[in-house]
């Protein structure tokens, strides 16, 4: 059994900017987006998709496939980081997270 380490598990974050003015550009966008979804990526934001892998070798294989799938006029950036780094991501959301529980007041005991 292989030990899964937070330093071995890798995350890929794919950020892309694809033109969608012409009909064929929209089709290329949809094909690329579906390519990512079919390979287990989840949408984090518009044009931002994430996926974890078992290690750097698996991540590099995915990167190689993504490189081949990039539409002609597209721009794609891929960030690669460990699970330990991923757990330090800070996220803010608008009204959905409006309620934040207040920390209890500290009691002073004599």
N, C-alpha and C positions, 0 to 999 in steps of 0.2 A: 504494500500500500504506500503510495506516494504522499508525503507530508505536504500540505498546501500552506505555503508561507505567504504572508502579506507582502513580502519582498519579491516573491516569485510570480504571483498572480499579477497579470498586467491588464490595464484598461486602455482601450483605444477610444479617443474622442475624434470624430470626423466632423469637420466644419466645412461647409461648402457654399459657394455662390455660383449659381447657374442661371444663365439667361432664360427667360420664360416669355419673351415677347411673341415670337413666332410659334405656330402650331407644332412644328417639329422640335423646337426647343423645349416646349412643355412636355412633349412625349419623351425626350431625352431625360428631362428632370424626373419624370415619373419612373422611367426605367432605372435610373440611378438610385432613386429613393427605394424602390422595390428591391433592388439588388442588396442594399444594406439591410432592409427588413428581413429578407430571405436568409441572410447570414447571421441573424440573431441580434442585430443592433436595435436599440430602443431610442425613440425620439426624446431628447432632453429639452430641446427648444426648436424653433423653426430652423431648419438647415444645420442642426447639431444633433448628432447621433452618438450613442455610447454602447460599448460592449466590453465584457471582461473575457480574458483568455487564460489558459493554464500556464502560459509562460511567453517569453520573448519570441521563441521559434514560431509558435502558433500566431502570435501577433504579426510577425513579419510575413507569414503566409497570407493573412488577411490583407495586409497592406499591399502586397504584390497583386492580389486580385482586384482590389479597389483601384489601383493605378491603371489597370487595363479597362476598367469600367467607366472611368471619368469621361464625360461627354467632351467633345472637341473644344468647345469654347468655355468650359467650366474651370473653376478654380477650387481646388480641394486641399485643405490642410488637415493633417492628422497629428494629434498629440498622443504620446505614449507615456504612461506613467504606472507606477506600482499601485497595488491595492492600499498600501500604507499612505501613499501620497493622496490617493483618491478619497480616503476617509477624512482628509483635512479640508476638503472643499466646503466652502461656506456658501449657502444658497439663501437668497431672499426672494419672497414672493409677495405680491401686493396684498389685496384685501383678504385673500384666503387665509393668511396667517396673522390676522389682525389681533387675535387674542393671544397674549403671552402670559402664562401663569406667573404670578408674583412670588418671589422667594419669601418664605415665612420670616417674620421678624425674629431676631435672635433674642432669646430669653437670658436675662442675667440672674444667676442664682447667687444668693449670699451665703 
